[in-house]
Amino acid sequence: MADMSTFADDEDIARWRSEGRGDILASLDSGEKVWAGDRIVLSGGGRLSSCSFLKRENGLACCSIYDTRPKVCREFQAGTSRLCSLWTD
């Protein structure tokens, strides 16, 4: 399996603490979700169908923590993962 680490770095965690974002920090505390290079997976090996902060409504999806999303999301390049609707073979 690919080298995996949590999907948030120390700067993200410090920012969320200063912002009082216990909702985001609680998702990290579980230790279940890890970044696997192009997707978030469960530490036990299972895959998530989508990010727990991705909200869908009326056929549209949006990030519910966009303004404070983690570095891995800020640096994600659209189309570089099969998870992205812009993916092309």
C-alpha positions in Angstrom: 0.0 0.0 0.0 1.2 3.6 -0.7 2.8 5.6 2.0 -0.1 7.2 3.9 -0.3 10.1 6.3 -3.1 12.1 7.8 -4.7 14.5 5.4 -3.9 17.6 7.5 -0.5 19.0 8.3 0.6 20.8 11.5 -0.2 24.2 10.1 -3.8 23.1 9.2 -4.2 21.7 12.7 -2.9 24.9 14.4 -5.2 27.0 12.2 -8.3 24.9 13.0 -7.4 25.1 16.7 -7.2 28.9 16.5 -10.4 29.0 14.5 -12.2 26.9 17.1 -13.0 24.2 14.4 -13.7 21.3 16.8 -15.8 19.7 14.0 -12.7 19.3 11.8 -10.4 18.4 14.6 -12.8 15.7 15.8 -12.5 14.0 12.4 -8.8 13.9 12.8 -8.9 12.5 16.4 -10.6 9.4 15.2 -7.4 8.4 13.4 -9.5 6.6 10.8 -9.0 8.8 7.8 -5.7 9.1 6.0 -4.5 10.5 2.7 -3.4 7.9 0.3 -1.8 10.1 -2.4 -4.9 10.9 -4.4 -7.8 10.1 -2.0 -8.8 9.8 1.6 -9.1 6.2 2.8 -9.9 4.5 6.1 -6.8 3.4 8.1 -8.3 -0.1 8.2 -8.0 -0.2 4.4 -11.5 0.7 3.3 -12.3 3.5 0.9 -14.5 6.4 1.5 -17.0 7.2 -1.1 -16.2 10.9 -0.7 -14.8 13.4 1.7 -16.9 13.8 4.8 -16.8 17.6 4.3 -18.2 17.3 0.7 -21.8 18.3 0.8 -24.3 17.5 -2.0 -27.5 19.4 -2.7 -29.7 19.6 -5.7 -27.2 17.7 -7.9 -24.3 19.9 -6.9 -21.4 19.3 -4.6 -19.4 21.8 -2.5 -16.8 21.8 0.2 -18.3 22.7 3.5 -14.9 23.8 4.9 -13.6 25.5 1.7 -12.3 28.7 3.4 -10.2 26.6 5.8 -9.6 23.4 3.8 -6.3 21.5 4.4 -3.2 22.0 2.4 -3.7 18.7 0.6 -6.9 20.1 -0.8 -5.6 23.6 -1.6 -2.8 22.0 -3.6 -4.9 19.3 -5.4 -4.8 19.7 -9.1 -8.1 19.1 -10.8 -8.0 16.2 -13.2 -5.1 14.4 -11.5 -7.2 11.7 -9.8 -9.9 9.3 -11.0 -12.0 10.8 -8.2 -12.2 14.1 -10.1 -14.9 14.7 -12.7 -12.2 16.3 -14.9 -10.1 13.1 -15.0 -9.2 11.9 -18.5 -7.3 8.7 -19.5 
